[in-house]
Amino acid sequence: MPANYEELKKMANRTSSWKERLEAVNELGQWNNKQIIDILTHRMMNDTVYSVQEAAYLKLKALGEAVEQPPRRKGELVKGATKILVRVKKSLPQGHTFEAFKEKLQKMRLDVYDAYEGDKGADFDQWLETTWASLSAR
């Protein structure tokens, strides 16, 4: 068991940072322990960001667990994400910029921002801007 187990356990469950969850999964995956296997299994089955799910799967496989690779989710990563994005857009003044929208989303719903940033990677800004533009008709 790692000396910083409690800290890693918290990091593995931090909804506002997929990078911290990924870091925790990679570090915890070096230890073959029932509690750690439970945490890794939970991340593999339930994380909103596929790269975290995949890392947990690979660590579990390396530890000899009989696991199947999780499928990549289709559709909304966070339930009601479209409604959340519309709400953020409506909270801004008419004629606001994409940058203002992006900043407000990050402040209001870091969990949603983080999930999509982790999922979209380098394409995140383009995806978010396209989504923001499509919301204007609503």
N, C-alpha and C positions, 0 to 999 in steps of 0.2 A: 504494500500500500504506500503510495507516495506521501511524503511528509506534508505536502500542501493539498491533501485530498479534499478537505472541506471547501477550500477556495476553488479548486478545479470543478467540484460538484456544482457550486454556484455559477461558475462561468458556463458550464455545460447547459444550464437552464436559463441563461440570461436572454430574454426575448428581444432585447434591443440591440444585440450585437452578434450577428452570425459569425464574424471573425473570431470573437472570443469563444463561441461554441465550438468552432472548428479547431481552434488552438487547444481547448480542453479535451476534445475528442482525441486529437493526436497524442497529447501527453498521457491521458488516461489509458489509451490503447497499448501502452507499454507494460501494463500490469494485468496479470491474469488473476482476477479476484471476482467473486460473485457480485458484490455491490457495483463494481466497475462495469462488469458485463451487463448488469441491469441498466445502468446509465447509458451505455453505448447502444443497447437494444432500443431503449426509449428514443434516443436521438435518431437512430436509423429508421424507426417506424413513424416518428411524429414531427421531425423538424420540417419547417417550412422551406428551408433552403436545401436544394438537392445536393450541393457539394458537401454539406455537413452530413446528410444521410449517407452519401456514398463513402465518405471517410470513415464513418462509424461501421458501415458494412465491411469495409476492407480491414479495419482493426479487429473486428469480431472474427472474420475469416482467418486472419493471421493468428488469432488466439485459439483456433481450432473449433470454433462454434459452427454449428450447422445452420447457416443463414442463407437466405436468398436475397439477391440484390433488389432493393426497393425500386418500384417503377417511378419514373418522373411524373409528377402530378401535372395534369392539364387544367386549364381554366384558372380561376382565382386562387392564389396561394393563401390569401387571408379572406375568410368569409366576409362578404359585404364590402370588399375593397373598392368596387366601383362607386358605391354609395358614399364611402368615406372620401374618395377623391372628389366627388361632386360637392360634398359638404365643405371640404377645404377650399375648393375653387369659389364657392358661393360666399365664403367668409372673407374673401379678398375684394377690394374695390374693383369696379368695372374698369377694364383696360389694363389690368395688372400684367406684369411680365411673367414669363415662364420661370425665371430665377426667383421671383417673389413666391410663386406657387410652390416651387421645389423647397424653398426655405421654410415656408409655413407647414408643408407636409412633414418635413423633418422635425419641426418643433411640436406639432400637434399629435402626430402618430409615427413616432420613431420606429415602432414595431413593424408597421406596414412599409415604411421607407426602407428599413433594413432588410426585410424579407425579399423585396423586389430587387434591391441593389445586389444582394447576394445571389439571387436567381439569374438576373440578367447580365451580371458582370460588366464587361466593357460596353455593352449595348444599353445599359440602364438609362443614361441621359437621353438617348434617342427614343427609347421606348416611352419614358415618362413624358417627354415633350410631345410625342405623337398622341399619347393618351390624353394629356392636358388639352391639346388642340381639339380633340374629338369631343371633349366634355363641353365645349363652348356652345354647342348647339342645344344643349339640354337646359 
